[in-house]
Amino acid sequence: MSDAKRQQVFTVVVGVLVELFEKDASEITEATNLFTDLDLDSLDAIDLAAALSKKAQIKLVTEEMKTIRTVGDIVEIGVLKLSEAA
């Protein structure tokens, strides 16, 4: 998958984090931890997954949700799912 597609997924993820949780986009990188850096909890993670499903057709299953810790983890799964769908 191209860097452009990865950047596109990252942009969508950041947009959702800003919209849902009022986070500062300039402080979010792929290394940003959802729980320790952004103070999200498990319910927030579910809301995030639902928003990503709506906005980018990235459907996260329970097993994937258990492994996600950083923004980069979401981007990686999103890129894989979008490449499988193509």
FENLIN-V840240 format. One record per residue. N is the residue number from 0. PHI is phi in radians with two decimals (NA if undefined). OMEGA is omega in radians with two decimals (none if undefined). BURIAL is b if it has 16 or more other C-alpha atoms within 10 Angstrom, else e. Layout:
{{N | PHI | OMEGA | BURIAL} {N | PHI | OMEGA | BURIAL}}
//
This chain:
{{0 | NA | -3.06 | e} {1 | -1.28 | 3.07 | e} {2 | -1.09 | 3.13 | e} {3 | -1.11 | 3.13 | e} {4 | -1.18 | 3.11 | e} {5 | -1.08 | 3.12 | b} {6 | -1.12 | 3.13 | e} {7 | -1.10 | 3.12 | e} {8 | -1.11 | 3.12 | b} {9 | -1.01 | -3.13 | b} {10 | -1.07 | 3.11 | e} {11 | -1.14 | 3.14 | b} {12 | -1.06 | 3.12 | b} {13 | -1.07 | 3.12 | b} {14 | -1.02 | 3.12 | b} {15 | -1.18 | 3.13 | b} {16 | -1.09 | 3.12 | b} {17 | -1.19 | -3.08 | e} {18 | -1.19 | -3.06 | e} {19 | -1.36 | -2.96 | e} {20 | -2.05 | 3.09 | e} {21 | 0.95 | 3.10 | e} {22 | -1.56 | 3.14 | b} {23 | -1.48 | -3.08 | e} {24 | -1.01 | -3.09 | e} {25 | -1.20 | -3.13 | e} {26 | -1.71 | -3.08 | e} {27 | -1.78 | 3.03 | b} {28 | -2.20 | 3.09 | e} {29 | -1.15 | -3.13 | e} {30 | -1.47 | -3.11 | e} {31 | -1.12 | 3.11 | b} {32 | -1.45 | -3.09 | b} {33 | -1.11 | -3.01 | b} {34 | -1.65 | -3.11 | e} {35 | -1.53 | -3.11 | e} {36 | -1.51 | -3.07 | e} {37 | -1.81 | 3.11 | b} {38 | 1.01 | 3.06 | e} {39 | -1.45 | 3.05 | e} {40 | -2.08 | -3.05 | e} {41 | -1.12 | 3.09 | e} {42 | -1.19 | 3.06 | e} {43 | -1.08 | 3.14 | b} {44 | -1.10 | 3.10 | b} {45 | -1.17 | 3.09 | e} {46 | -1.07 | 3.12 | e} {47 | -1.08 | 3.13 | b} {48 | -1.07 | 3.13 | b} {49 | -1.12 | 3.14 | e} {50 | -1.15 | 3.12 | b} {51 | -1.15 | 3.10 | b} {52 | -1.11 | 3.13 | e} {53 | -1.24 | -3.00 | e} {54 | -1.40 | -3.01 | e} {55 | -2.30 | -3.10 | e} {56 | 0.92 | 3.06 | e} {57 | -1.79 | -3.11 | b} {58 | -1.69 | 3.14 | b} {59 | -1.66 | 3.10 | b} {60 | -1.59 | -3.05 | e} {61 | -0.95 | -3.11 | e} {62 | -1.09 | 3.10 | e} {63 | -1.19 | -3.13 | e} {64 | -1.04 | -3.13 | e} {65 | -1.18 | -3.08 | e} {66 | -1.66 | -3.06 | e} {67 | -1.36 | 3.06 | b} {68 | -2.23 | -3.06 | b} {69 | -2.09 | 3.04 | b} {70 | -1.05 | 3.12 | b} {71 | -1.06 | 3.08 | b} {72 | -1.07 | 3.12 | b} {73 | -1.14 | -3.14 | b} {74 | -1.04 | -3.12 | b} {75 | -1.04 | 3.13 | e} {76 | -1.14 | 3.13 | b} {77 | -1.07 | 3.13 | b} {78 | -1.11 | 3.13 | b} {79 | -1.08 | -3.12 | e} {80 | -1.14 | 3.14 | e} {81 | -1.21 | 3.12 | b} {82 | -1.28 | 3.07 | e} {83 | -1.18 | -3.10 | e} {84 | -1.30 | -3.08 | e} {85 | -1.34 | none | e}}
//
